[in-house]
Amino acid sequence: MKTGNATMDHLISLVIFIAALLIFIGLFSQSISTAIVYQSHEALSTKTSDLLDNILLNPGINATWGTDGSTPSGFGLQDPEFTQYQISSFSLMRLDSSTGSVTEYDKTSPSIYYNQAASSLGSFLLTPIVQDLNYSTALSLLGISNTYGFQLTFTPDITVSINQTQASSPLNLEISTSGKGFPFANAAINYCLILVTLPQSDMQYPSYTIQNGAVTTDQQGIVNVAFPNVTDSNQVYAFIAYAHLAGVEGVGYYTHCTSTDQYVVPIVQDIGSQQTALAHSYDLNNSNPAPSSLKYNVTFVISKTDYTLSQLSLDSSSSTNIVGIVTSGVGNPYPVITLPSYTTGILIITYQQEDSMQGGVIMMPWGVRSLAFPVTFGGNPAGQNWVTTDIRQVTIDGIAYQAKLELWNQGSQVIG
């Protein structure tokens, strides 16, 4: 009996030992799995930081790909004329934005243009798809194809919003400024009011004058500006406000037009030659309504150190403005202008319907900095199992932006 009891005790001990061993192995395996996941996430985080610095701290190969229209052999966004986290406004303009839309203009070849940024009627930035740097090319240039996916965003640090609170007698505009979660209190505001004149004569073209001024925001980052000389509620105008405090700058704008069903749309035809087509809105996306004509007056301005706007000559001539007529419909040619330089600036187009007092003003930033357009480039992080994020504070021609890179492993699946 003692032998049987001893055998039973050995069997029970063996079962308990095996059970404890299995439990230990399970716990150990779970710890190893957790450690592996942690190491994977840590490696992805390190890769995110290194990749973001690699993009922001080199101009790419060749360094002038943002302005010469060529496809780079190395991807980077740093301004080639500067160091540190200073980003090229023109390289950003060539990124195939993942949040934009496609606009077709069949009077040019190629006929499809990518609408990189058009935040509202009154501002457009359309660049040719064939010259945009797409996401798959960027992955290849960075050497991470089939390994990682990313989304890169550039967002202005300072949001400058303008709201018309009274249309005339006087025109009153409210300027609201804010940083990342806080009001931009006691900030200096330099503004430019662009007042458009629509002539009654068919032989004249719309023009504009500029009224400059400076104000300061209150503790809530808000200030109101009145213009007693504006007595017509149908006055066409554009308003640009530059906010700056302790070396940090932001910019915002607002336009008021009386003709919103038809207008002139600037389309960048070629980055390298700086040629820009002036399209009638009726010709976009094959809308093909009855032919219509718009008179236009085009100027190019740059912002000086005192935040006033200065005109530059166009088309290698001494003239600072170009006037003409653009007519929609098949067989009617479109005008082309050549921008004067690779200095960031704003193309201002005042337009007027023929035989009408309806018109408006359109602004196109030459370089995304000019009107502080945000940029989103890359894939979609939604639905990825694990996404790491890193940010940097950068400047784009003096305007403060936040650069954010989101990175994930390619092929990751959602785990429920």
Secondary structure, 3 states (H helix, E strand, C coil): CHHHHHHHHHHHHHHHHHHHHHHHHHHHHHHHHHHHHHHHHHHHHHHHHHHHHHHHCCCCECCCHHHHCCCCCECCCECCCCCCCEECHHHHHCECECCCEEEEECCCCCCEEEEEEEEECCEEEEEEHHHCECHHHHHHHHCCCCCEEEEEEEEECCEEEEEEEECCCCEEEEEEEECCCCECCCCEEEEEEEEEECCCCCCCCCEEEEEEEEEECCCCCEEEEEECCCCCCCCCEEEEEEEEECCEEEEEEEEECCCCCCCEEEEEEECCCCEEEEEEHHHECCCCCCCCEEEEEEEEEEECCCCCEEEECCCCCCCCEEEEEEECCCCCCCCEEECCCCCCEEEEEEEEECCCCCEEEEEEEECHHHHCCCEEEECCCCCCCCCEEEEEEEEECCEEEEEEEEEEECCCCCCC
